[in-house]
């Protein structure tokens, strides 16, 4: 009888003091990323946003569409994965004349209005895959 009571107390203790599984998964995922505070802007494939570069292709040669990020190739390689709050996960496929430095990103949107709505944001905590 005493063994059963101790077992019940042990289970109750473990339930109260063990973090949920999501915590462990998040911790493992976080180890793969570095958090970098960035200035983030948005663009679309139109002439207004891209000028002479609005040829329907990203700098990596792929056709425009979906999610993509422009970053400084002096700091990030094509294909680097970023997780941006309010945008999601995307990879670097593009570069931009105004996108200079390790703390600057430009997010691709299919529609000009969507890029305008996202706008220009400062101090965004972006996860960059190591």
C-alpha positions in Angstrom: 0.0 0.0 0.0 2.8 2.5 0.9 4.5 1.7 -2.4 1.4 2.6 -4.3 1.0 5.9 -2.5 4.7 6.8 -3.1 4.3 5.8 -6.8 1.2 8.1 -7.1 3.1 11.0 -5.5 6.1 10.4 -7.8 3.8 10.5 -10.9 2.1 13.7 -9.6 5.5 15.3 -9.1 6.7 14.4 -12.5 3.6 15.7 -14.2 3.9 19.1 -12.4 7.6 19.5 -13.0 8.3 18.1 -16.5 8.1 20.6 -19.3 5.7 19.8 -22.1 7.1 18.0 -25.2 6.7 21.2 -27.3 9.4 22.8 -25.1 11.9 20.0 -25.9 11.2 20.2 -29.7 11.5 23.9 -29.7 14.8 23.7 -27.8 16.2 21.3 -30.4 15.1 23.5 -33.3 16.5 26.7 -31.7 20.0 25.1 -31.6 19.9 25.1 -35.4 19.2 28.9 -35.6 20.9 32.1 -34.7 18.5 35.0 -33.8 19.5 38.2 -35.5 17.8 41.5 -35.1 17.1 43.0 -38.5 15.6 45.8 -40.5 13.1 44.1 -42.9 11.4 45.6 -46.0 9.2 44.0 -48.7 9.1 44.0 -52.5 7.2 42.5 -55.4 8.3 41.7 -59.0 6.9 45.0 -60.5 9.0 47.7 -62.2 8.2 50.0 -59.3 9.9 47.7 -56.9 12.6 46.1 -59.1 13.2 48.6 -61.9 15.3 47.1 -64.7 15.6 43.9 -62.7 11.9 43.0 -63.0 12.6 40.2 -65.5 10.6 37.5 -63.8 13.6 35.8 -62.2 15.4 35.9 -58.8 19.1 36.4 -58.7 19.6 32.7 -58.2 18.0 32.1 -61.6 14.7 30.7 -60.4 11.4 32.1 -61.5 9.7 34.6 -59.2 6.9 33.3 -57.0 6.2 31.9 -53.6 8.3 33.0 -50.6 11.8 34.3 -51.1 14.2 36.6 -49.4 16.8 39.1 -50.7 19.9 39.5 -48.5 23.4 40.7 -48.8 25.5 37.9 -50.5 28.6 39.2 -48.7 27.0 38.0 -45.5 24.6 35.1 -46.5 24.8 32.4 -49.1 22.0 31.7 -51.6 19.7 29.1 -50.1 20.2 30.3 -46.5 17.0 29.7 -44.5 15.3 32.5 -42.5 12.3 32.4 -40.3 10.7 35.9 -40.2 7.8 36.7 -37.9 4.7 37.5 -39.9 6.1 36.0 -43.0 7.3 32.5 -42.2 10.1 30.4 -43.4 11.9 31.3 -46.7 15.3 31.0 -48.3 17.6 33.6 -49.8 17.0 33.6 -53.6 17.7 37.2 -54.4 19.9 40.3 -53.7 19.1 43.9 -53.8 21.0 47.2 -54.3 19.7 48.6 -51.0 20.1 45.4 -49.1 23.5 45.7 -47.5 24.8 44.2 -44.3 24.1 41.3 -42.1 21.1 43.0 -40.5 19.0 43.8 -43.6 16.4 41.7 -45.5 13.9 42.2 -48.2 10.9 39.9 -48.4 9.3 38.9 -51.7 5.6 39.1 -52.2 3.7 38.2 -55.4 1.5 41.3 -55.2 2.6 44.9 -54.8 -0.2 45.7 -52.3 0.9 42.8 -50.0 4.5 44.3 -50.1 3.1 47.7 -49.1 1.0 46.2 -46.3 4.1 44.5 -44.8 6.0 47.7 -45.2 9.3 48.6 -43.5 9.9 47.0 -40.1 12.7 47.6 -37.6 14.1 45.4 -34.8 12.6 42.2 -36.2 14.0 39.1 -34.5 14.8 36.8 -37.4 15.9 33.2 -37.1 18.8 32.4 -39.4 19.7 28.7 -39.9 23.3 28.2 -39.0 
